[in-house]
Amino acid sequence: MGAESAAETRFGFGKNWQRYLTVMTDERIAEAERSLRSLLGVEDLRDRTVLDIGSRSGLFSLAAVRLGAARVHSFDYDTDSVAATQELRRRYADTAEHWTVERGDALDAGYLSGLGTFDVVYSWGVLHHTGDMWKALGNVVPLVRPGGLLTLALYNDQGGASRRWRAIKRRYCQLPASLRFLVLWPCAVHLWWPTMLKDLLRGHPGRSWREYARVRGMSAWSDVVDWVGGYPFEVAKAEEVFDFYRRQGFCLERLTTCGGGLGCNQFVFSRP
C-alpha cells in the first residue's frame, strides 16, 4: 500500500471512541480483562509493565490496570482518543497513579526513546493506521525488554479487496460528516448481512450483533465505524509480519489469522 503523506485525509478515531464510552459497562470491562488474559496466556499482570500504543478508548489499558500491572503507559496520536482514555481512567481508576495517559506518535522515534522498555507492548489494530506501518513496526522493537511480549493486530492483505477498501475509506473521510452515512450504511449492511441472515435462519435474529461485546468487550457499531473510516489504511500478510520480527530476533508465540479474509491477523511475539 505504501506510506501515506502527512497531507492525506485522516479519520478521527477518537470521536468514535468517545461515543463508545457512552455504552461502556462493567461487563464489557470484565470481558476485556478475560480477552487480555487469554491473549497473553497469563492469569494476571502483577509486577509487569504495560505499554498501550494507540489506546483508543482506553479499555485495554484499564484491563491491564485491573489485572494488577505495576505500570501502564497509554498514548495515542489522536487527541480525542487521549481524552477518551483519560475519561475512562477518571471513571474507573482515578486513584491509579501508576497509569499515565498522554498524546504520542508511534512514528516519532524521539518520543518513543524516552519511554523506556516494557514487559508487555500492546498495539491492537493501530499501527496500520499511522501512514507508515513498517516504520511503526520497527519503532516498537526497542520498547520490548528482553523476556517481554509484543502483541499486535494488523489488517490482512487481501490484494484487490484491500485496495478497494482503501478507496472506500479514503472517500468516507473526504465526505462532509453529514454525508458519510451514504458510505457507512451500505458498508455496514455489506459487512453484517451474512451473519444477520444466519442468525435469522437459526431463529435468533440479531444475536451476534447483541453479543458482539462478548468477543473482546467491544461495540459492534463502534467497530463498524472504525473499520469503514479507518484511514490511512495499510495491510500485510501474516508471513510478512512474521519474517519482519524474526529478523529482529523475536519469536512467534501465538498467531491467530483471519483465514485469509477481512480483518486482522493477531500476533504475540516474545523477545529472548
Wavefront OBJ file of the C-alpha trace (Angstrom):
o trace
v 0.000 0.000 0.000
v 2.897 2.364 0.669
v 3.204 5.194 3.177
v 0.632 7.953 3.296
v 1.742 11.564 3.118
v 1.058 13.812 6.067
v -1.374 15.775 3.922
v -3.707 12.810 3.407
v -7.169 12.824 4.951
v -7.133 11.102 8.333
v -10.056 9.506 10.137
v -10.865 10.933 13.563
v -10.824 7.681 15.526
v -11.101 9.464 18.855
v -14.591 10.850 18.316
v -15.813 7.322 17.639
v -14.178 6.034 20.833
v -15.630 8.875 22.867
v -19.076 7.769 21.689
v -18.184 4.228 22.701
v -17.727 5.395 26.289
v -21.460 6.089 26.426
v -22.135 2.333 26.220
v -19.277 1.237 28.482
v -20.342 -1.264 31.133
v -18.718 -3.343 33.837
v -19.472 -6.411 31.712
v -17.503 -5.011 28.764
v -14.570 -4.221 31.035
v -14.644 -7.718 32.514
v -14.674 -9.223 29.014
v -11.678 -7.081 28.043
v -9.831 -8.458 31.075
v -10.662 -12.033 30.055
v -9.578 -11.318 26.494
v -6.235 -9.871 27.618
v -5.530 -12.803 29.941
v -6.284 -15.256 27.147
v -4.203 -13.345 24.596
v -1.119 -13.196 26.818
v -1.601 -16.614 28.400
v -1.466 -15.231 31.940
v -3.721 -15.078 34.970
v -2.672 -11.561 35.906
v -0.100 -8.859 35.130
v 1.277 -8.435 38.620
v 4.779 -6.913 38.647
v 4.674 -6.337 34.869
v 4.799 -3.068 32.970
v 2.488 -2.452 30.014
v 2.668 -0.012 27.111
v -0.570 0.545 25.190
v 0.289 2.054 21.792
v -2.834 3.639 20.358
v -5.052 3.377 23.409
v -8.294 4.418 21.632
v -10.997 4.255 24.328
v -8.505 3.120 26.963
v -10.424 -0.128 27.567
v -7.430 -2.450 27.395
v -5.236 -0.107 29.396
v -7.901 -0.270 32.087
v -7.966 -4.056 31.773
v -4.189 -4.132 32.335
v -4.564 -1.936 35.423
v -7.264 -4.229 36.813
v -5.077 -7.254 36.157
v -2.500 -5.786 38.518
v 0.084 -4.272 36.175
v 2.805 -2.426 38.066
v 2.831 0.365 35.487
v 0.651 1.181 32.489
v 1.510 3.873 29.965
v -1.069 4.744 27.315
v -0.618 7.016 24.357
v -2.454 7.835 21.170
v -1.863 10.143 18.214
v -5.493 11.304 18.187
v -6.199 13.914 20.864
v -9.836 12.784 21.160
v -8.657 9.235 21.837
v -6.329 10.598 24.517
v -9.316 12.416 26.040
v -11.391 9.217 25.891
v -8.673 7.256 27.693
v -8.318 9.980 30.294
v -12.077 9.971 30.871
v -12.126 6.191 31.269
v -9.290 6.459 33.754
v -11.201 9.154 35.671
v -14.327 6.993 35.851
v -12.839 3.634 36.748
v -9.271 4.100 38.042
v -8.998 7.643 39.334
v -6.510 6.665 42.033
v -4.282 4.595 39.734
v -1.213 6.826 39.810
v 0.775 4.112 38.028
v -1.385 4.601 34.907
v -0.234 7.516 32.743
v -2.004 8.796 29.625
v -0.651 11.209 27.034
v -0.503 12.082 23.364
v 2.272 10.420 21.391
v 3.176 9.292 17.906
v 4.341 5.770 17.004
v 6.295 7.295 14.116
v 8.233 9.612 16.427
v 11.346 7.657 17.417
v 12.474 10.503 19.664
v 9.274 10.335 21.708
v 9.393 6.546 21.926
v 13.018 6.506 23.060
v 12.029 8.400 26.197
v 9.514 5.786 27.311
v 11.942 3.058 28.343
v 11.158 -0.631 27.964
v 8.144 -2.712 28.972
v 7.226 -6.289 29.775
v 4.178 -6.099 27.505
v 3.872 -3.837 24.467
v 0.307 -3.897 23.177
v -0.888 -2.303 19.943
v -4.197 -3.605 18.693
v -5.430 -2.542 15.277
v -3.436 0.695 15.340
v -0.095 0.668 13.533
v -1.699 0.065 10.140
v -3.345 3.490 10.530
v -0.184 5.505 11.157
v 0.537 6.209 7.481
v 3.873 4.338 7.605
v 3.141 0.917 9.066
v 6.544 -0.712 8.552
v 8.357 2.204 10.152
v 5.984 1.999 13.116
v 6.519 -1.768 13.395
v 10.253 -1.151 13.537
v 9.913 1.681 16.027
v 8.265 -0.535 18.644
v 11.132 -3.056 18.703
v 13.306 -1.206 21.280
v 10.312 -0.800 23.591
v 10.110 -4.529 24.377
v 12.511 -5.543 27.096
v 14.294 -8.940 26.966
v 11.815 -11.593 28.064
v 8.916 -9.301 27.166
v 5.955 -9.734 24.850
v 4.843 -7.766 21.805
v 1.159 -8.129 20.894
v -0.184 -6.822 17.596
v -3.259 -6.950 15.405
v -2.728 -5.887 11.791
v -5.047 -5.864 8.804
v -4.682 -8.835 6.500
v -3.592 -8.191 2.909
v -6.417 -9.328 0.623
v -4.910 -7.941 -2.544
v -7.545 -6.282 -4.717
v -10.154 -6.322 -1.957
v -7.801 -4.374 0.316
v -7.206 -1.807 -2.420
v -10.965 -1.359 -2.859
v -11.466 -0.910 0.882
v -8.688 1.657 0.926
v -10.519 3.675 -1.731
v -13.795 3.404 0.203
v -12.180 4.524 3.449
v -10.498 7.481 1.824
v -13.754 8.539 0.187
v -15.600 8.243 3.504
v -13.078 10.526 5.213
v -13.250 13.085 2.395
v -17.020 13.445 2.670
v -18.630 16.038 4.955
v -19.736 14.450 8.218
v -23.397 14.949 7.267
v -22.977 12.768 4.156
v -20.806 9.964 5.485
v -23.865 7.798 6.101
v -24.028 7.350 2.318
v -20.891 5.215 2.599
v -21.263 3.926 6.160
v -24.697 2.318 5.950
v -24.138 0.336 2.724
v -20.825 -0.877 4.149
v -22.448 -1.883 7.434
v -25.044 -3.907 5.542
v -22.331 -5.489 3.374
v -20.282 -6.454 6.417
v -23.096 -7.790 8.560
v -25.842 -9.207 6.330
v -24.391 -12.767 6.115
v -24.183 -13.005 9.901
v -27.615 -11.435 10.372
v -29.128 -13.869 7.868
v -27.574 -16.861 9.621
v -28.931 -15.658 12.972
v -32.388 -15.209 11.438
v -32.399 -18.684 9.884
v -31.332 -20.171 13.221
v -34.215 -18.450 14.964
v -32.083 -15.923 16.850
v -32.410 -12.648 14.931
v -29.757 -10.107 15.860
v -27.989 -12.365 18.377
v -24.449 -11.888 17.001
v -24.832 -8.111 16.967
v -26.127 -8.037 20.543
v -23.462 -10.427 21.813
v -20.569 -8.835 19.952
v -19.268 -7.250 23.149
v -18.558 -10.742 24.475
v -15.742 -11.127 21.935
v -13.371 -8.535 23.413
v -15.660 -6.134 25.253
v -16.047 -4.007 22.128
v -19.114 -2.454 20.487
v -20.270 -3.795 17.117
v -21.296 -0.381 15.832
v -18.093 1.314 17.039
v -16.075 -1.343 15.248
v -18.059 -0.861 12.024
v -17.417 2.886 12.093
v -13.770 2.248 12.982
v -13.419 -0.134 10.026
v -15.180 1.961 7.398
v -13.491 5.198 8.427
v -10.073 3.759 9.215
v -7.744 5.772 7.004
v -4.733 5.807 6.465
v -5.004 2.093 5.767
v -2.178 -0.383 5.211
v -2.157 -4.170 5.215
v 0.291 -7.062 5.496
v 0.335 -10.795 5.023
v 0.902 -12.791 8.199
v 4.153 -14.237 6.863
v 5.491 -10.752 6.118
v 4.992 -9.691 9.728
v 6.487 -12.956 10.988
v 9.578 -12.559 8.801
v 9.985 -8.914 9.806
v 10.126 -9.668 13.531
v 12.134 -12.872 13.104
v 14.863 -10.719 11.588
v 14.661 -8.536 14.721
v 15.286 -11.572 16.917
v 11.697 -12.087 18.098
v 9.981 -15.467 18.442
v 6.359 -16.020 17.453
v 4.425 -17.347 20.452
v 0.896 -17.210 19.085
v -0.743 -16.438 15.756
v -4.455 -16.154 15.044
v -5.245 -15.395 11.417
v -8.477 -14.178 9.890
v -8.407 -17.105 7.466
v -7.199 -15.033 4.543
v -10.289 -12.843 4.689
v -11.374 -9.494 6.047
v -9.985 -8.384 9.383
v -6.809 -8.597 11.428
v -4.149 -11.215 11.915
v -3.206 -11.345 15.595
v 0.350 -11.893 16.800
v 2.094 -12.448 20.107
v 5.892 -12.264 19.856
v 8.434 -12.750 22.615
v 11.862 -11.158 22.826
v 14.510 -13.591 24.136
l 1 2 3 4 5 6 7 8 9 10 11 12 13 14 15 16 17 18 19 20 21 22 23 24 25 26 27 28 29 30 31 32 33 34 35 36 37 38 39 40 41 42 43 44 45 46 47 48 49 50 51 52 53 54 55 56 57 58 59 60 61 62 63 64 65 66 67 68 69 70 71 72 73 74 75 76 77 78 79 80 81 82 83 84 85 86 87 88 89 90 91 92 93 94 95 96 97 98 99 100 101 102 103 104 105 106 107 108 109 110 111 112 113 114 115 116 117 118 119 120 121 122 123 124 125 126 127 128 129 130 131 132 133 134 135 136 137 138 139 140 141 142 143 144 145 146 147 148 149 150 151 152 153 154 155 156 157 158 159 160 161 162 163 164 165 166 167 168 169 170 171 172 173 174 175 176 177 178 179 180 181 182 183 184 185 186 187 188 189 190 191 192 193 194 195 196 197 198 199 200 201 202 203 204 205 206 207 208 209 210 211 212 213 214 215 216 217 218 219 220 221 222 223 224 225 226 227 228 229 230 231 232 233 234 235 236 237 238 239 240 241 242 243 244 245 246 247 248 249 250 251 252 253 254 255 256 257 258 259 260 261 262 263 264 265 266 267 268 269 270 271 272
